[in-house]
Amino acid sequence: MKSLLSLLILLIISPIGTAAIDAYQFPNDELSVRYHELIAQLRCPQCLNTNIAGSDAMIAKDLRRETHRLLLDGKTDDEILDFMRERYGDFILYNPRVTRGTAVLWFGPLLFVVIALAILVSIVRRRRALTKQEVDVEQLNALLGKREGEQH
């Protein structure tokens, strides 16, 4: 039983140990830092909500290699991000640029908050108006009740 459990544990752990690690060389630390920042900003097109730094998908490996090549070619961060966006669309960027196509992503939540606040204000005003009307009616009834009592 112990050997079966050990074998099961080894089978579970073995893919972790055999995962390929990218070891790119950079002429200076600045390029290395830029590389790691860029691959953290780029979303893997194959994976769900994983950046290419943390993905083992083949496309992520290709994108890391391409990012490395572009950095060594002297491209700026914006040029690299533009290249990736043109090739893979806005999905590849965790923070997509503000364009006509992404305006809903950027301003949609704000629009929902404004609409929700307008509805809340409307509900509160109606309740206050109804409460005031109820108080006015009670006061009128009280006055009418006193007058009817005075006349008899």
Residue pairs with C-beta under 8 A, 6 or more apart in sequence:
19 56
20 56
20 61
22 61
22 64
22 65
24 35
24 64
24 65
24 68
26 32
26 35
26 71
26 72
27 72
31 71
31 72
34 71
34 77
35 67
35 68
35 71
36 53
37 77
38 67
38 71
38 77
38 80
38 81
39 51
39 52
39 53
39 63
39 64
39 67
40 51
40 53
41 51
41 81
41 93
41 94
41 95
42 51
42 52
42 63
42 67
42 81
42 84
42 92
42 93
42 94
43 49
43 50
43 51
43 52
43 91
43 92
43 93
43 94
44 50
44 51
44 52
44 55
44 57
44 59
44 60
44 63
45 59
45 88
45 91
45 92
46 55
46 57
46 58
46 59
46 60
47 55
47 57
47 60
50 60
51 94
52 60
52 63
52 64
52 67
53 64
63 84
66 84
67 80
67 84
70 79
70 80
70 83
71 80
75 83
81 93
84 92
84 93
85 92
85 93
85 97
90 96
90 97
90 99
90 101
90 102
96 102
96 105
98 106
